[in-house]
Amino acid sequence: MPPMGWLGWDCLGAPGTEAGYLANASILAERFLPVGYDIAMVGPQWYGVEATTSGCRPLAPLELDAHGRPQPSADRFPSAMDGYGFAPLAAQVHRLGLRFGVHLMRGIPRQAVARALPIAGSRWRCDEVANLASAGASSTDMCSVNPDHPGAFDWYRAWFAQLAACGVDAVTVDDIASPHGRSGEVGLIRRAIDATGRRIVLSLSPGPTSLHQGAHLQPRANERRMGNESPVAWPELRDDIVNLLECEQQARPEAWPAAGVLHVGEVGQGKEDGERGARLTPDEQMLMLTAWTCARRPLLLAGDLRLMDDRTLRLVTNPEVLALLHAPGREEWHAAAQGHWFIRSGAYSTWVGWLNTGDEPWSVSLPEWLPDGSRDCWARADLPVGARALTVPAHGARLIRFGAKA
């Protein structure tokens, strides 16, 4: 089953605090964990000192330990004071029954390089393994390591050893999956995670990750972003659905092509962002959830769970739809003028879904070989006896199950 959870960046931004994160994590455990959402991710810039703007500050001062490893900023994460790092916060999240995740930027902090700090457990220094010519595209705080330097693995080994010791269960590494894949650093990170002996889910971001990189990334990453940004408006969602289907043949258990976070609910970071609500219509949000679920893609919520309305809550926690994530069976995808339709045939149930990427309603018929007796998963109701025709709204979806529930 692909990873499911919540990331605090889109709703909390760089100034996100431990209190805001924990408030959302508590709601995740209470309302979302029962249907599978179990990862609570701390967003980027958690090591930025005195973060005040919603986005990443260029060349922001960082909280580092004596070996250059980023530490939670104590002004926003008070449990990290006195050198405890993320251990106390991770323990609280684990007590909620959740997995604890953090978002990182690839490479090594420029601040650690400038100070020539020693790498923990290594004879090398940060400045000796860095590649200053390769700054992070998403953050100016970091630069690449030189993957061919013998001390580069020492850097990642020391960083991930500390994260693992704090209880980290999932990591998203940013600025690494595109445009060129930085395969050398991906390999070092995979080795570093394996060296910890702890099971840590590794996600690579952002995209687009090209299809030809699949053979290299599949054995090294649990998720890899197939698009550049998460879809927040209709054209982006339409394009992401196309990307998902193009990489369908590369999907494997524990190696999932991912489509970014789910922009539903209240996702703005503050008044300067204008309207806080999702820009996708209710039908488009249903289409997104149907596409991601049919394709068995990771589901990561982006909105502020404290402000989620009942309609959105029912949308993202619909157990009859989410059951498809772990329903076994043979899959078929078919293209149509109005979009795509999908069949998964299992021993006890068959699922049929229609994704309307067109601008007009789509009239469809249930396959003739399917018997009567079907379930409309989004409506959570049985279809009328004898009903064989459906209408799929523009930019919308329908999902029907025949037979026993998965």
Secondary structure by P-SEA (a helix, b strand, c coil): cccccccccccccccccaaaaaaaaaaaacccccccccbbbbbccccccccccccccccccccccccccccccccccccccccccaaaaaaaaaaacbbbbbbbbccccaaaaaacccccccccccccccccccccccccccccccccccaaaaaaaaaaaaaaaacccbbbbccccccccaaaaaaaaaaaaaaaccbbbbbbccccccccccccccccccbbbccccccccaaaaaaaaaaaaaaccccccccccccccccccccccccccccccccccaaaaaaaaaaaaaaccbbbbccccccccaaaaaaaaccccccccccbbbbbbbbccccbbbbbbcccbbbbbbbccccbbbbbbcccccccccccccccccccccccbbbbccccbbbbbccccc
